[in-house]
Every structure is written in C-alpha cells, then in structure tokens.
Amino acid sequence: MHSQVIAAPPEQQAPRPRAAQTPADGVVCSLDTTGTSCTKPGEPPRELPKGGREGAGLHPDPQWAYSFREAVAEVLQPLWPTRAAAIRACGRAAIHLACGSCGGEQYAPVRCTGRTCPTCAHIASALIVKRVAGRLQFAVKALQAEPWDGPGPVRIRGLKHLTLTLPAPSDLADRFDPARLAGSVHRVLRAFPRFWRRTVWGRQVRDGQSRKKRARRDTFYLRAMEVSPNGVVHLHVVVFGEYISQDDLQRLWGDVVGEKLAIVHIRAGRDDDPSRIEGALREVLKYATKGHGEKHEQAQRAAAVEYAFRDVHRISKGGALLKIRPGELAFEDVGPDELAMVKVGSGSEGDEIAAAECPACGAPGPWRFIGFVSEHIVVSNGGFGPVQQKHGPAPPPFTQQSFQPAKPPVESAIVALRRDLPMMPSRAFAELRERANRWLHQQGVQVAEGSEPVTKGSGDD
C-alpha cells in the first residue's frame, strides 16, 4: 500500500488551545537550562515526553506540550509561517513508515525539530550525541597520532570545553526582541572564525616544503550555540588543542567582538576514556537543543529563539575535522523522519537513544520512510500506530493467469498512409493520382491526356 502526502483543510483539523497553560503535573517548559542536565553527578534522571511510537491514540504528548507549542506558533506566525506550521503539526500530523523486517506500515508522530520544543529538544540532543560521539572519539585518536604542527616546541594536546559569551542589552525585553536576538546570534557566528584564526589552535602555519601558509593539522573544534533564560547568547565549543590561558582567550574574544565584558570560560576535559568524551559532548550539545526547565516561560521568548536560529546549524565543525571527515552525515542537522524512527529514554549518563521497535514484529527497524500525512488522516486512522485498512478490500494478488495483455491500438488509414509512403512512393502516388482522377471525372472535368483511364462506377471513393 502506498500513501499520499495530503494536507487537511483548516476546517477539518481538530481545534487546538490558544494559550500556554501551566501543566497540572508540575512538569513545565521554558528556555531555562539551569539544573536540568543529567550529566551532573548524583542528579536523578528526568521524566521526558515519549518519543517514537510508544504513545498511542491521537495525542502521544502531554497536553501542556501541545499548549506550549501552539502558543509559540501563534507568536512565530507573522515572522516565520512555515516554521509555525511545523511546530503546530508536531505530535499531531504523522510520518508514514514501513518496517524493513515485516513490511508493516504505521503512522508515527511527526516532529518539528524545534530548538524550544519540549519533546524534540531532548530527542534531537540525544540523537546528535549518539551520532557524533563515536566520530569525535575517532578524531581524537587520529590527531593524537598526528605529529605536532603548531609553533614552538611540542606541547600536549587534549579536549577542552570553551564557552564564549556576548554581552546583552540591560533590558530583558530588548534581549528577546526577535530581530535583535537574531542579530546577536549572527554577530557571534561571524566573530568566531576570526577568533579561531587568532588563537594558536587555528593560526595558520608555514608548510615546511612548499613554504606556503596553511591551517594546522592537529587541532579541531566542534561548536554549538545557546540562548540562556536571561537572553544572553553563548557559544559552547569542544576544542582539541594545547593549553591557552583564560586571560589570553578573554583578550582575543573581546577584541573580535569589540566588547570588554565578553566573558570566556575554559575547562579541560578527559580524552583517554570514551565515556568522558561522550560526556563532554553531551555537556556542549545539550544547549543547542534544550527547551525543558523549571518554569513555564512566555511563548514570546521561545518564538524569538526559534526565529534567531533560523538557517543556523545546531553544530558546526572546523580545523582538522574538515580533513579527517569522520562521517559527514553525523554532523548534519536532524530531520523529522529521523526523530520519528527513534525512541528516547532516561539513563544515569543522560538521554539514551535507540531505534524504535515495530509493534507488529518487535524488530528495531530498519524503517523505510514513505511520506508525510496530515492530522486529518491520523484522525481517520483512529490515531497513531498501525495503518488501518479502510479503503475497501485489497486487490487480488498478481498471477500469470490473471495477466491480460492490452490489445494494440487500431491504426488509422492516415497514419498507415504516412507510414507506408516513404517505403512505397511509386505505388502510393499512383493511388493518390487514381483517386484524384475519379473525383475529377465525377465533377465533369476532362482529364488530360496521359492520365490513366478511370473506371466508370467507381466514384464512391
């Protein structure tokens, strides 16, 4: 069975709440990123909205999540209509999937992949960590074997967590103005390459053979971005390189952005243990997709953050990672189809990601993407889950006996004449001349000498 991507008319869609409401269970949504990381020692795992196909019925997410997304979409509508539509469809419309093991088809909730979505933020964060952690471990091992390529004597290189901050306006409302916040985000993105090239990590060196300048081959960075609850833009960067003092980094970052109060924080990481590398990656990437906290903040701020991150990748890489290429697709942004094909759970080290299991055969994928379907189709299906056969009996199976070849089309006289004319020009022209003579004879016109005689009574042509 094949599906079509159908958009339900607005009047057929179920009504939605128009404002964010405080959830009754105490689980709330905001831009707050304080005290919500499961990477902190001794912190209990948090309860997350279900992702994947565990949720049954028409609404797999808690009601407060729908209320929050609807409120964000309403504010975002005049700024970014297509994004607002995607946020409204999250957990309502569906992705049509087929199990690669048994072929069973089902509808999984479509996900908006929003930075502030209380469901997509956690699924996307866990998925990115799972995709990138192994590649980052490979890159660290590869560069540890790479000879020293920096200036001066050989120095020890390792992982570091760098945080770069851009000062924000004093007024909180100005910080969350969509245009102003987007300007701050792009200002930081433009400043970081200049900052990287001024550090010894990214400074160009002169090649020993060609004597031309080139980038270093033994350092790299992996970068993510956050807007904090108070509207301050932060860059979180995993760097592999030698030690640089905080004072030097502070001076370089302040010179690049032209702000004396631009704050820099650096912390060393452990790269001898794969779990430590993954932990460092979780610490950085959680900010890029985080949207769950302790207060139910205004939708205005969340909409401003969504708008500010328009066309901005969740993560970006540089340095030797551009040459090593440890799996290019791992560093791409997540898509709605990816989020629909996985399930997320809570563990002691953070969100755990795994392939969603087929409810029919229990196999964890692989899943084949068929297409998107509207909320109206989900309602007609009775909710998410296996696709119901509601369109009449299935056609009979194909057999050789039931196959009836189509009859060839009847060829017209004109088409036959055009086809035969090049092959038999003498005969064709003779036939045309004979028919012309017959018609002239019926009209009483004398045929010139040399013409072939016309038989009487043959003028019915």
N, C-alpha and C positions, 0 to 999 in steps of 0.2 A: 504494500500500500504506500502511496506517495502522498505527500502533503503539499499544500499550497500556503504561501505566506499571505494571510488575509488580514486586513486592517478592519476592525469593527467600527462601525459608525458611532459617533459620540453618544447618540441616544440609546444605543444598545449596551453601553458599558454600565457596570454597576456603580451606584453612587459612592462617593468617597468623602471622608471627613475633610473639612476645610481648614482645620486649625490643629496645631500640635496640642496634645493633651498629656498631662502627667500620668505615666503608667501606674496602675494600681499595685504592681508587684515590686515597685521600688527600683526596678532596672530602668535607667534613664539614658538619654543620648545627648551628647554635646560634642564640642570641639576639644574638650578637656583631655589632655594627655598625661596628667599628673596622677601617679599612683595606680595606673591601670596596666602596667607591663607585667606579664608573667615571667619575665626574665629575672626579676628581683628575687633573691634568696628568701625562702620562707613565705612567699606570697601564695595564697591558695588560688587554684585555677578559677577563672570566672566563668559564669554561665553565658553562653552565646546563643543568638538565634540560630536555628537549624539551617544549614546549607545543604544543597544537593536535593535528594529525593526522600529524606526522612519525613518531611512534612506532607501530610495528606490533606485532601479537601481543597477548597478554593483559596484558603489563606494560610500558607505554611508559616508565616512570620507572625510574631505578636502584634496586636492591634496598635500599640504605641509606635512600632516601626513604620507602619503604613501612615499613621497620622503625621509623624515627623517628615517622612519623605514627601507627602502631599504638601505640607507647609513649605518645605524647601522649594519644591517645584513651582508653587504659586509665586514665590518671590523671584525665582530664576526665569520665569516665563518670558518677560519682556527683554531680558538680557541674552538668553541662550535658549530659544524654544525647543530645539532638538534635544538638548540635554534635559530640559524639564520633562519632556515626553518620556525619555528613557527612565528617569527617576520615578515617574508615576507608574510606569509599567513594571517596575521591579517587584517581584513576588506576585504579580497579577497576570501578565502575559506569560507565554511559555516558549521553551525551546523544544522542538521535536527531535528526539533522539531515537536511535535504534541500537540495541545491544549487539555487539560484534560476535557474541557467543551463540545466543539463541535466536537472534533476529527480532525479539520482541520490541515493539515501539511504545514510547511513552512520552508524556509531556512533563518536562522539568521546569521549575520556576525560572524565568529569565531574570538576569541580574544586571543592574545598571553600571556596575564597576565604579560607583561614585566614591570620592575621597571621604565624604562625610556620611555616607550611608551606613547605618548601624549594622547591617548584615554584610554588605560587600566589602567594607573596610577590613574586616577580620579574615574573610575568605581570601581576598586578594593578597593581603600581607602574608598569610601562611603559605599561599601558593608561590609567591615570589621568593620567599626564603627557601622553600624546598627546591625550586628550580636553580637558584643562584648559588646556594651553599656549596654544592659539590664542585661547581666551576671555579668558585673562589678558592677552595682548597687546592685544586689542581694548579691554579695560577700561582699561589704562594709557593708550592713545591717547585714549580718550574723556575720561578725567579730566585729562589734560594740557591739553586744550582747555577744561576747566571752569574758570570764574573762581575765584579764591581765596575760600575760605569759612571760613577759620579766624580766630582772634583776632589782633589787631595787624596790622602791615604784611605785605605779600605776601612769602612765602618760597618757596624752591624745594622742590618735592616730588619724590620718587623712590622706587624699590623698596629695601626693607631686609629683611634676614634676621634675625629676632629669635628667641632661644632662652631659654625660661623654665624654671627647674628647681625642683623641690620637694625639700627635704631628706628623706632616707630614714632608717629606723632603722639603728643601728650593726650589728646582727646581720643577716647576709646571708640566713639562713633566714627571719627575720621579714619581710624585704622581699618575698620571693616567697611569702608566705602568701596564698592566693587572695583571701580576704575582705579582708585588709589592703591588698593591692595594688589591688583594685577600689575600695576606699575612697579611696586616694590618687589614682587616676585621676579619680574623680568629684569629688574635692575640687579638683583643678586645673581641671576643666571648669567648676565653679561659680565659681571665683575669676576666671577670665579675663574674663568680661563686666564685672565690677566694675573690673578693671584697665584694660580698654579704655576705659571711660567716664571714668576719672580722667585718662587721657592727653589731650593736646591733639588727638590723632588722633580719638578717639571722644567727646570732650567735646561736649555739646550747645551750640548757639549760638542766639541770639535772631533770629528772622526779621525782616528789615527792614520788611516790610509788615504782617504780622499781629501782630508783636511776641511771638509765641509761640515757645517753645523747640522745637527740632528737631535731628536729627542732622546732622552735616556731610555735604556732598555731594561732597567732593573727596578723600576718603581711603577705604581699604578694607583688609581683611585676609583672608588665606587660611591656615587653621590645620590642622596635623596633630600627631599625638602619637606618642611613642616611650617604650618602657621599655628602658633601657640594659642591657647584660650584668650590671651590678652592682646592678640593681633600682631605679634612680633614674628617676623619671617626668619626661620633658621635653615641653615644648610647642615646636614649631617653627612659626614664623609668618612668612609673607611679608606685609609691610606696605607700602602706598603712602602716603607722607606726608612731612612735613618732618622736619628733624633734631631729635632729642631726645637729650640726653646720657645716657650709660650710667648715671651716678650717679642721675639723676632716675628713670630706669626701674627701677633697683635699689631705690630707696626706695619707689616706688609698688607694685611687686610684693611686696616684703617686708611692707608694711602690709596688703595684701589677704590674703595667706596667713598672716599672723601669725608669720612666720619671718624672723629676721635673716639667716640663712645661705642664704636663697633667692637663687640666682645668676641673673643676667641677662647675656646676651651679645648684642650687636648688631653687624651688619656691613652696610655699604652694598652695593647691587647696581647693575648696569647695566641700564637700561631703554631704551637707544637702539638696541639690537641684539636682534632676535627670538631669536637663538640664546642670548644671555645671559639672557633672560627664561626660556627653557626650561631652561637650566642651573640657574638659581636654583630653579625649580620642582622639578627632579629632586633637588636637594640637600635640599629640605624633604620632599617626598613619599616619598622612598626610606625614610625612617624609619618611616612609617606601616605599611609592608607588609614590612619587611625581616625575613628569617629565615635568612640564609646567612652563615656566618662561618668562623673558623679553628679552632673546637673543637666537638666533638660534645657539647653540653651536655646536662644532665639533662632528661628529659621533664617533670619536675615543674615546672620554671620555665616551659617553653613552655606547659604547661596553665594555669598561673597567669596568664600574659599573655593567653591566649585568653579566659579567664573574666573578667579585668579589663576587657577591651574589649567585653564583651557589650553590645549595644544602643548602641555608640559608633561614630559615623560615622568613616570614615578621614579625611575632610577636612570642614571647615565654613567658611563664608564670612560676612562681615559688612561693615558700613559701606556704601559706595556700591554694592558688588556686589549688594546686595539690591534696589536700584532699577534698576541697569543691566540685570540679567537676561541676561547674555551666554551663553545656552544653559543652561537649568536642569538638563537631564539630565546635562550634563557633570560636575556636582558630586555626583551620586548615587554610592552605593557600587556596585562591580562585582558582577555576578551570575554564577552558574555557567555560564549559557548564553553570556554574553559571553566568558568565558575559553575556552570550547570553540571559539569561532568565530574565534580569532586565533592567530597564531604569533609567537614572540618570538625574537630573535637578539641577539647582542652587537655593539656598534659602538664607535667611538672616543669617542662622547659619552654612551654608556650603552646601556641595553637598547632595542632597536628593535622596534616592534610593527607588524604588518601582518595583513591578512585572510588566513585560511588558504585554501589552494588546494584545489580539488576534485581528488581523484586520478583521476576519470574523464575530465573535460574540461579540467582545468587552470585553470578560471576562479577568481579570488579572490573567491568569493561572488557575490552576497549569499546568506546562509544563512537557511533557514527552520527555526525551532525546532518540533519535533514533540512531544517529550516526553522523560521520563527512563526508562531501563531499568536493570534490576538487573545485578549481576555475573554471576548465573546465565545471563541472556540473552546477555551478552557471551561467556561460555564456550561456549554453544550455537552462537553465530555463528562460533566459531573465532577470536575476538579482535576488536579494534577495526578499523575500516575499513569498506568497503562491506558493506551488509546483504545476507546470503546468502538466496536463496530456498529455504527448507527446509520449506515448509508446503504442498507439492503444487503442481500446475500452476496457473497464473494463470487466472482466469475469462475466457471469450471476450469480445472487445470488444463493446460495445453497438452494435447496429444497429437501424434502424427495423423491419426484417422480423422480428427476434428478439423484439421487444417484444410481449408478450401482456397486454392489459389484464385486470385481475382482474374476475371475474363479480360482479354486485351481490348482496348477501345476500338470501336469501328472507325475505319479510316474513311474520310470523306473523299468525294471524287476530285475536288480541287486539290486537296493535299496529295492524292495519288498522282494527279497530273503534274504537279510541281516536283514530285519526287522522280517521276519517270522521264520528264522532259530532258534533263541532261544526258540520260543514258540512251534514249532513242529519239534523237532530234528529227530525223527524216520522217519517221512514222508519225510522230506527234504533230509536226507541222502539216503533214498531208491530211491528217484527220481534221485539224482545225480548218484547213482550206476547204475540205469537202463540206463541213457543216456551214461554212460561210456561203458557199455556192448554193446550198439548199435554201438557206434563208433568203438570198437574193432572188432565187427563182420564184419563191412564193410571193415576193413583193412585186413581181413583174419586171424585174430588172434583167436586161440582157447581159449574159455572161460573156466576157471577151474570149476571143479565140485562144486556143492553147489551154483553156481550162478543161478539166476533166468533165465528162458528161455527168449530169445529175439524174439519178433515177427518179421517175415520177412516183408519187405516192409516199415518198419518204420524207415529207416535210414536217412530220410530227416531232422532230427534234428541235 
